């Protein structure tokens, strides 16, 4: 029960890594607000873990402000904030990615971190405590070809994590990131371009441990970084990648 009596918001909680994080947090005693752009998915996960669902478009300021109002009504200022919602573009040469796809990737993967900080950081600072976790990617550390702008968005998130950490540390707010390798999530097919045994084998060949990241892997890492056990850790980008970045 490492998160007993803690409150947490997890974005993108309706599936994949976000669902894994939400489940682990709840199992460790946290009261979880499961937020997702897919209302039905958020409801399903919330029902499963005994949490509260919320619908949010993390790239939209008005939607994030509404999420903050919901959180205040449910449990006040959260102890933990997980920026997990993310998207990618399909693999292609960098000059072939459309402007619309570029804008979408940076709105969901980068602007969302700014909007969530705008909505929640002031109250965390005023309280003098908080833990923020950004779900980045090995793509931000060791980029794959043909995913250039997705790679760049995750590199941005890692730098944002460090910038947030150094600024917020005097206020008692810690900020860290986790960097998963590709996993069994709805984004896997988008990363690969096509989900075939051959493409999976090609991806797995780059991971020394020989398997994809799982939602449970992310939940375990997230729980540690957001718990009191990690009270001296801030500004890290923890690779949860089976050795992919070695």
KOLMARTI-77543 format. One record per residue (C-alpha): x, y, z; residue in three letters. Coordinates in steps of 0.05 Angstrom, whole numbers, plus 5000, padded with zeros to 4 digits. Example, Ala and Ser with C-alpha at 12.3 -4.5 7.8 and 13.67 -1.06 7.14 Angstrom:
2
{c1 5246	c2 4910	c3 5156	residuo ALA}
{c1 5273	c2 4979	c3 5143	residuo SER}
end
This chain:
246
{c1 5000	c2 5000	c3 5000	residuo UNK}
{c1 5055	c2 5049	c3 4980	residuo UNK}
{c1 5003	c2 5100	c3 4956	residuo UNK}
{c1 4954	c2 5093	c3 5013	residuo UNK}
{c1 4910	c2 5155	c3 5019	residuo UNK}
{c1 4942	c2 5188	c3 4958	residuo UNK}
{c1 4902	c2 5217	c3 4901	residuo UNK}
{c1 4923	c2 5211	c3 4829	residuo UNK}
{c1 4903	c2 5232	c3 4759	residuo UNK}
{c1 4925	c2 5188	c3 4701	residuo UNK}
{c1 4913	c2 5212	c3 4630	residuo UNK}
{c1 4905	c2 5162	c3 4575	residuo UNK}
{c1 4881	c2 5114	c3 4629	residuo UNK}
{c1 4831	c2 5078	c3 4585	residuo UNK}
{c1 4881	c2 5030	c3 4553	residuo UNK}
{c1 4954	c2 5008	c3 4548	residuo UNK}
{c1 5006	c2 5037	c3 4595	residuo UNK}
{c1 4957	c2 5086	c3 4626	residuo UNK}
{c1 4910	c2 5031	c3 4646	residuo UNK}
{c1 4968	c2 4992	c3 4675	residuo UNK}
{c1 4990	c2 5052	c3 4716	residuo UNK}
{c1 4919	c2 5066	c3 4740	residuo UNK}
{c1 4910	c2 4993	c3 4761	residuo UNK}
{c1 4976	c2 4992	c3 4799	residuo UNK}
{c1 4962	c2 5058	c3 4834	residuo UNK}
{c1 4894	c2 5033	c3 4857	residuo UNK}
{c1 4924	c2 4966	c3 4880	residuo UNK}
{c1 4974	c2 5006	c3 4922	residuo UNK}
{c1 4918	c2 5046	c3 4956	residuo UNK}
{c1 4911	c2 5109	c3 4913	residuo UNK}
{c1 4845	c2 5141	c3 4895	residuo UNK}
{c1 4850	c2 5147	c3 4819	residuo UNK}
{c1 4817	c2 5193	c3 4770	residuo UNK}
{c1 4821	c2 5154	c3 4704	residuo UNK}
{c1 4820	c2 5205	c3 4648	residuo UNK}
{c1 4816	c2 5189	c3 4574	residuo UNK}
{c1 4790	c2 5220	c3 4510	residuo UNK}
{c1 4749	c2 5155	c3 4502	residuo UNK}
{c1 4694	c2 5162	c3 4554	residuo UNK}
{c1 4674	c2 5089	c3 4551	residuo UNK}
{c1 4746	c2 5065	c3 4561	residuo UNK}
{c1 4755	c2 5113	c3 4620	residuo UNK}
{c1 4691	c2 5087	c3 4651	residuo UNK}
{c1 4711	c2 5014	c3 4642	residuo UNK}
{c1 4779	c2 5023	c3 4677	residuo UNK}
{c1 4749	c2 5066	c3 4732	residuo UNK}
{c1 4696	c2 5013	c3 4745	residuo UNK}
{c1 4750	c2 4959	c3 4747	residuo UNK}
{c1 4794	c2 4995	c3 4798	residuo UNK}
{c1 4741	c2 5030	c3 4839	residuo UNK}
{c1 4763	c2 5098	c3 4813	residuo UNK}
{c1 4729	c2 5158	c3 4781	residuo UNK}
{c1 4724	c2 5166	c3 4705	residuo UNK}
{c1 4735	c2 5232	c3 4668	residuo UNK}
{c1 4734	c2 5250	c3 4594	residuo UNK}
{c1 4790	c2 5296	c3 4571	residuo UNK}
{c1 4824	c2 5319	c3 4508	residuo UNK}
{c1 4893	c2 5336	c3 4537	residuo UNK}
{c1 4910	c2 5380	c3 4477	residuo UNK}
{c1 4852	c2 5427	c3 4492	residuo UNK}
{c1 4858	c2 5480	c3 4546	residuo UNK}
{c1 4783	c2 5482	c3 4560	residuo UNK}
{c1 4780	c2 5407	c3 4567	residuo UNK}
{c1 4840	c2 5405	c3 4615	residuo UNK}
{c1 4808	c2 5461	c3 4656	residuo UNK}
{c1 4745	c2 5419	c3 4661	residuo UNK}
{c1 4787	c2 5360	c3 4684	residuo UNK}
{c1 4817	c2 5404	c3 4739	residuo UNK}
{c1 4747	c2 5423	c3 4762	residuo UNK}
{c1 4727	c2 5350	c3 4764	residuo UNK}
{c1 4789	c2 5333	c3 4804	residuo UNK}
{c1 4774	c2 5389	c3 4854	residuo UNK}
{c1 4704	c2 5363	c3 4863	residuo UNK}
{c1 4727	c2 5291	c3 4873	residuo UNK}
{c1 4788	c2 5299	c3 4917	residuo UNK}
{c1 4818	c2 5369	c3 4912	residuo UNK}
{c1 4889	c2 5378	c3 4888	residuo UNK}
{c1 4919	c2 5311	c3 4867	residuo UNK}
{c1 4980	c2 5284	c3 4901	residuo UNK}
{c1 5003	c2 5251	c3 4836	residuo UNK}
{c1 4994	c2 5272	c3 4764	residuo UNK}
{c1 5012	c2 5225	c3 4707	residuo UNK}
{c1 5018	c2 5254	c3 4637	residuo UNK}
{c1 5010	c2 5189	c3 4598	residuo UNK}
{c1 4964	c2 5206	c3 4539	residuo UNK}
{c1 5002	c2 5204	c3 4474	residuo UNK}
{c1 4997	c2 5193	c3 4399	residuo UNK}
{c1 5044	c2 5180	c3 4342	residuo UNK}
{c1 5046	c2 5187	c3 4267	residuo UNK}
{c1 5054	c2 5128	c3 4221	residuo UNK}
{c1 5125	c2 5110	c3 4201	residuo UNK}
{c1 5147	c2 5151	c3 4141	residuo UNK}
{c1 5204	c2 5195	c3 4116	residuo UNK}
{c1 5206	c2 5259	c3 4157	residuo UNK}
{c1 5190	c2 5303	c3 4098	residuo UNK}
{c1 5129	c2 5261	c3 4082	residuo UNK}
{c1 5093	c2 5271	c3 4148	residuo UNK}
{c1 5034	c2 5319	c3 4140	residuo UNK}
{c1 5030	c2 5384	c3 4178	residuo UNK}
{c1 4965	c2 5360	c3 4208	residuo UNK}
{c1 4999	c2 5297	c3 4236	residuo UNK}
{c1 5057	c2 5338	c3 4262	residuo UNK}
{c1 5010	c2 5386	c3 4297	residuo UNK}
{c1 4970	c2 5330	c3 4328	residuo UNK}
{c1 5032	c2 5294	c3 4355	residuo UNK}
{c1 5059	c2 5358	c3 4387	residuo UNK}
{c1 4992	c2 5380	c3 4414	residuo UNK}
{c1 4979	c2 5313	c3 4449	residuo UNK}
{c1 5050	c2 5295	c3 4469	residuo UNK}
{c1 5078	c2 5364	c3 4486	residuo UNK}
{c1 5026	c2 5418	c3 4493	residuo UNK}
{c1 4987	c2 5372	c3 4540	residuo UNK}
{c1 5044	c2 5374	c3 4591	residuo UNK}
{c1 5042	c2 5451	c3 4590	residuo UNK}
{c1 4966	c2 5452	c3 4597	residuo UNK}
{c1 4966	c2 5402	c3 4655	residuo UNK}
{c1 5021	c2 5442	c3 4690	residuo UNK}
{c1 4980	c2 5505	c3 4680	residuo UNK}
{c1 4920	c2 5471	c3 4711	residuo UNK}
{c1 4953	c2 5436	c3 4771	residuo UNK}
{c1 5023	c2 5461	c3 4788	residuo UNK}
{c1 5003	c2 5524	c3 4825	residuo UNK}
{c1 4961	c2 5486	c3 4875	residuo UNK}
{c1 5015	c2 5433	c3 4885	residuo UNK}
{c1 5066	c2 5488	c3 4898	residuo UNK}
{c1 5019	c2 5522	c3 4947	residuo UNK}
{c1 5010	c2 5456	c3 4984	residuo UNK}
{c1 5085	c2 5443	c3 4983	residuo UNK}
{c1 5082	c2 5372	c3 4955	residuo UNK}
{c1 5067	c2 5332	c3 4893	residuo UNK}
{c1 5093	c2 5282	c3 4843	residuo UNK}
{c1 5088	c2 5290	c3 4768	residuo UNK}
{c1 5105	c2 5233	c3 4721	residuo UNK}
{c1 5112	c2 5243	c3 4646	residuo UNK}
{c1 5109	c2 5181	c3 4603	residuo UNK}
{c1 5162	c2 5193	c3 4551	residuo UNK}
{c1 5195	c2 5138	c3 4508	residuo UNK}
{c1 5260	c2 5107	c3 4488	residuo UNK}
{c1 5246	c2 5144	c3 4423	residuo UNK}
{c1 5267	c2 5207	c3 4458	residuo UNK}
{c1 5334	c2 5176	c3 4477	residuo UNK}
{c1 5351	c2 5130	c3 4419	residuo UNK}
{c1 5307	c2 5151	c3 4359	residuo UNK}
{c1 5283	c2 5101	c3 4307	residuo UNK}
{c1 5284	c2 5121	c3 4234	residuo UNK}
{c1 5218	c2 5142	c3 4202	residuo UNK}
{c1 5187	c2 5164	c3 4268	residuo UNK}
{c1 5225	c2 5229	c3 4269	residuo UNK}
{c1 5172	c2 5278	c3 4295	residuo UNK}
{c1 5146	c2 5228	c3 4346	residuo UNK}
{c1 5218	c2 5218	c3 4369	residuo UNK}
{c1 5226	c2 5294	c3 4375	residuo UNK}
{c1 5162	c2 5301	c3 4416	residuo UNK}
{c1 5187	c2 5250	c3 4467	residuo UNK}
{c1 5255	c2 5284	c3 4470	residuo UNK}
{c1 5218	c2 5348	c3 4485	residuo UNK}
{c1 5181	c2 5313	c3 4541	residuo UNK}
{c1 5246	c2 5288	c3 4572	residuo UNK}
{c1 5275	c2 5359	c3 4571	residuo UNK}
{c1 5210	c2 5387	c3 4598	residuo UNK}
{c1 5214	c2 5337	c3 4655	residuo UNK}
{c1 5283	c2 5360	c3 4675	residuo UNK}
{c1 5264	c2 5434	c3 4669	residuo UNK}
{c1 5202	c2 5423	c3 4711	residuo UNK}
{c1 5240	c2 5383	c3 4762	residuo UNK}
{c1 5294	c2 5436	c3 4775	residuo UNK}
{c1 5243	c2 5492	c3 4779	residuo UNK}
{c1 5193	c2 5456	c3 4824	residuo UNK}
{c1 5241	c2 5421	c3 4871	residuo UNK}
{c1 5244	c2 5480	c3 4921	residuo UNK}
{c1 5168	c2 5477	c3 4925	residuo UNK}
{c1 5168	c2 5403	c3 4944	residuo UNK}
{c1 5143	c2 5378	c3 4877	residuo UNK}
{c1 5181	c2 5322	c3 4843	residuo UNK}
{c1 5179	c2 5310	c3 4767	residuo UNK}
{c1 5204	c2 5247	c3 4733	residuo UNK}
{c1 5194	c2 5210	c3 4668	residuo UNK}
{c1 5192	c2 5137	c3 4647	residuo UNK}
{c1 5216	c2 5114	c3 4579	residuo UNK}
{c1 5183	c2 5050	c3 4555	residuo UNK}
{c1 5202	c2 5014	c3 4493	residuo UNK}
{c1 5144	c2 4993	c3 4446	residuo UNK}
{c1 5092	c2 4953	c3 4482	residuo UNK}
{c1 5027	c2 4915	c3 4475	residuo UNK}
{c1 4985	c2 4978	c3 4470	residuo UNK}
{c1 4939	c2 5008	c3 4417	residuo UNK}
{c1 4999	c2 5048	c3 4390	residuo UNK}
{c1 5041	c2 4987	c3 4373	residuo UNK}
{c1 5012	c2 4977	c3 4304	residuo UNK}
{c1 5023	c2 5051	c3 4289	residuo UNK}
{c1 5096	c2 5048	c3 4310	residuo UNK}
{c1 5109	c2 4987	c3 4266	residuo UNK}
{c1 5066	c2 5010	c3 4207	residuo UNK}
{c1 5037	c2 4940	c3 4203	residuo UNK}
{c1 5029	c2 4886	c3 4256	residuo UNK}
{c1 5060	c2 4824	c3 4226	residuo UNK}
{c1 5103	c2 4769	c3 4256	residuo UNK}
{c1 5161	c2 4794	c3 4215	residuo UNK}
{c1 5155	c2 4865	c3 4238	residuo UNK}
{c1 5147	c2 4843	c3 4311	residuo UNK}
{c1 5210	c2 4801	c3 4304	residuo UNK}
{c1 5248	c2 4860	c3 4276	residuo UNK}
{c1 5227	c2 4904	c3 4335	residuo UNK}
{c1 5241	c2 4850	c3 4387	residuo UNK}
{c1 5311	c2 4840	c3 4359	residuo UNK}
{c1 5329	c2 4910	c3 4384	residuo UNK}
{c1 5308	c2 4894	c3 4456	residuo UNK}
{c1 5361	c2 4853	c3 4493	residuo UNK}
{c1 5311	c2 4824	c3 4543	residuo UNK}
{c1 5271	c2 4800	c3 4483	residuo UNK}
{c1 5201	c2 4824	c3 4497	residuo UNK}
{c1 5159	c2 4887	c3 4492	residuo UNK}
{c1 5143	c2 4932	c3 4551	residuo UNK}
{c1 5078	c2 4915	c3 4586	residuo UNK}
{c1 5027	c2 4958	c3 4622	residuo UNK}
{c1 5048	c2 4922	c3 4686	residuo UNK}
{c1 5121	c2 4943	c3 4676	residuo UNK}
{c1 5099	c2 5015	c3 4670	residuo UNK}
{c1 5053	c2 5010	c3 4730	residuo UNK}
{c1 5109	c2 4983	c3 4773	residuo UNK}
{c1 5159	c2 5037	c3 4752	residuo UNK}
{c1 5108	c2 5092	c3 4758	residuo UNK}
{c1 5087	c2 5069	c3 4828	residuo UNK}
{c1 5159	c2 5071	c3 4852	residuo UNK}
{c1 5174	c2 5140	c3 4824	residuo UNK}
{c1 5110	c2 5170	c3 4851	residuo UNK}
{c1 5117	c2 5139	c3 4920	residuo UNK}
{c1 5154	c2 5162	c3 4982	residuo UNK}
{c1 5208	c2 5110	c3 4966	residuo UNK}
{c1 5231	c2 5157	c3 4911	residuo UNK}
{c1 5230	c2 5220	c3 4953	residuo UNK}
{c1 5302	c2 5237	c3 4933	residuo UNK}
{c1 5291	c2 5225	c3 4859	residuo UNK}
{c1 5271	c2 5281	c3 4812	residuo UNK}
{c1 5288	c2 5298	c3 4740	residuo UNK}
{c1 5304	c2 5227	c3 4718	residuo UNK}
{c1 5282	c2 5194	c3 4653	residuo UNK}
{c1 5279	c2 5121	c3 4675	residuo UNK}
{c1 5289	c2 5071	c3 4619	residuo UNK}
{c1 5239	c2 5014	c3 4626	residuo UNK}
{c1 5260	c2 4983	c3 4561	residuo UNK}
{c1 5293	c2 4916	c3 4570	residuo UNK}
{c1 5360	c2 4945	c3 4550	residuo UNK}
{c1 5337	c2 4978	c3 4486	residuo UNK}
{c1 5378	c2 5041	c3 4499	residuo UNK}
{c1 5444	c2 5007	c3 4518	residuo UNK}
end
